[in-house]
């Protein structure tokens, strides 16, 4: 087991990883930007090093700085968290070159899965159903032919995108040319790669993702599925596990398919495969996230397995002591992402000093966050300030628990979306589980004409 | 701020008595840009044609790499590769210097000559090697270049040349200076045959090379911020006892004064050469 780990991230996930390390007796090194000098993860860790200025680019994306910090502190491994450098194959490679263990899969796997087109091809070759679509096409005329073949509506997706970014909807052939060109230009600007592939737009659709844990000895287990269809502009808002739309048979197929995919790719460590579930119950591979995900807690709650600890153990070459048959799913878990934003003013993000913080408690109530009373939320990073997760014996109990917990959550000094979550949990489409990926966008669009939603 | 207490949990199961991994940065991983002082990943630098990602500083690259970046893949055939210098004048330590130069540069001499295609356009190509005795021109450099021009004249091919040089090679005395005339003669004959000659000046191009074939191109291109001169800035400053203007003898200065035709960044040189060659065909 590593005696020291550097956490190359910030916020709640850095805290999460440091907590796991503390339990396991692993010394921790936090890295932080100037603005994060008083962050919780910095105070929790055994050592901390400032790695740059306020912007993400100068600090948390600064590979030289982070590697230097790891060398100075003689860390043995680096945990990249989610986002930031977690899916940067170059960073993974550099870690290995400098003799650090990168907590995650190999750089090659990250690279392949990061190329959305290659990922689709790899899965297709492995016999896994993939959303009908095309490979990356350069020529607009050829693209138009493919688009007509696939049929409308369809999506223009950036090869280098992912996480909901770089996607354009095309409703009909007359919209295609301009959407395709624009998508390519935007992708080039945002990701440095203008490659666009096409995918059939499946609507209504549910976003179902599956959690995998694979060790270095060929053992893989699937920790169940999560439903993340409550999304605003492709960003997840609420996640739950198990999915109310997945029955036993589908779950078994999802698990089987996902394990097959993991094997096909030679996957190691924790990862998530995202699928689209159509209204007929068919699921199609969309993309694979080769990292820990924000919503991992809901899976932890229903399986009782600490995913972060297992990431560390797997990376330390410990074989998984359990197999798929040992995995039990108990009860139901829901997670609400608490963001520092005002949902009633077009989700305008905000910052400020937290003057009063009261977090809910009680059985099976969990709040993963890096905020504390007196903390000033900095304006440089994403707006998520916490995740509220509850677990109940069934879905109804979980919803009730979440409502009660949201009411008990007090964060004064910044605007946040807890009230909005309460509204969402009350929506009939959520309660009956029928909500799809377009639900929230439609709901918000309906409210627009009345001024602000 | 908070002063969290530390839980004294023992390190979880140590499975194998594995060796503790000691972090170690391989020497070749980072390079410090001499211009903006940023540490750049060598991989990233290589991907960017050895040009600093932050400030555009053109790092020195050797002749083989330049040929690799310029000529179409697999199209380069070298001429006169075994030609080597001898200490004709009995200059002290010249043999030693030659041996050192061969080891340092992995080349036989300070210029590589041959034929290739650039973006499909056939041409003769010479690239000087700065790490071989500062790219100084002696009899072998002069001879190789002359032969290349003569062959190109015969075959009706344009010539593209990359220069980098400290000037004429001191150890070969007047024989080196003679190369200036010899190469210029070959260039003139090539030119009279109506053939195109493009030079790309790289940092630094000085002395006898500047005063001969480097500045005889029909089109003279240069890399940004290259020092191009005959006598160097220090000599001029000392001789004239005058303060020299900013950027004196740098490519941008020469462009302004009309001595070169264009400054092309390394990433664009191949396309530019291809276009020029194509237009001339």
Interface residues (C-beta under 8 A of the other chain):
Chain A: X1 X3 X22 X23 X24 X25 X26 X38 X40 X43 X44 X46 X63 X64 X67 X70 X71 X74 X75 X76 X90 X94 X97 X98 X99 X100 X101 X313 X316 X317 X318 X372
Chain B: X1 X2 X3 X4 X6 X7 X9 X10 X11 X12 X13 X14 X15 X16 X18 X20 X21 X22 X23 X24 X25 X26 X29 X30 X39 X41 X43 X44
